[in-house]
Amino acid sequence: FKVYASRDEIVNYYKKNLVDTGWKFTGKSENIDHSNNRKIGESFNFRKGKYRLGIYFSTRDLHNYEKSNGQDPLRYSVTIYPQT
């Protein structure tokens, strides 16, 4: 997705709307490239029954958004999958 909003605005939107429909926020995690130990992104995680949902922001997209002072849209992805 691409939106004209900050990371915090996006995460707060999902927290409110997902929790209202029965999802539980389970925390934030950092995504690390283990070949060089660099942070490549952040995930905000939710669960509902056997399903997991992650909202992912790449470090590069966060940096580009900040560099443009919010003039460019922020890119992020949402993944939903069953936990086996």
N, C-alpha and C positions, 0 to 999 in steps of 0.2 A: 504494500500500500504506500501511497504518498499523500501526506497531509500537511497543511500549514498549521502545525502545532508543535509544541515542545515535547520532549520525551515524557516529562512529568504529566503534562496535560493528557497525552495519549494513555499512559499507564493508569492515571486516575479515572479516565473514562471507562476503560475496561474493568478496573476494579469495581467501580460502582455498578455497572451493568451486568457483569458476570456474577458478582456476589448476589445481586438481586434475583438471579435465575438459578441459584443453587450451587454455583462454583465456589471453591475455596481458594484464596490466594495462599500459595505455599512458599513464596519467597523469590528473591532475586539471586541470580547466579552470574558469574563472569565466564565468558567463553574464552578459552586460552588456546593459542596455537602452541602445542607442546614441542614442536620442532625448534622453536626459538623462545618459548616462554613469554610471548607477547599477548596482551589482551586484544582480542579481535572483535569482541562484542559483549552485549549484556542480554540476559533473558529474564523475563518476569513470568513466573510459573503459577499455574492454577490446576486444580483437579476437581473432578465431579464423577463419583463412582469409579468405574474403570478407566475413564478418559482423562487425558492430560492435555493441557493447552499451554503453549509457550508464545510469548510475544518477544521477538528478537530484533535488536538494534545492532547494526555493525558500528564499530568504533569509527570507521571512515565516514559513514553517513552522519553520525552524531557530530563529528568534527566539521564536515561540510556545512551542516545546518548552522552550527555556531559561527562559522566563518562568514556565512552570508547574513548573519544577524536575523535569521528567521525569514529571509526574503525568498529562499528556495524551500520547497517542501521537504519534510523529513521522511525518509523511506524506512519501512519496517516490515516485518513479516509475522504472520500468525500461523502456528501449526497446531493441529488437533490430531491426537492419535490415541488408540486404546493401549493401556498398559497391560501386558500379558503376564 
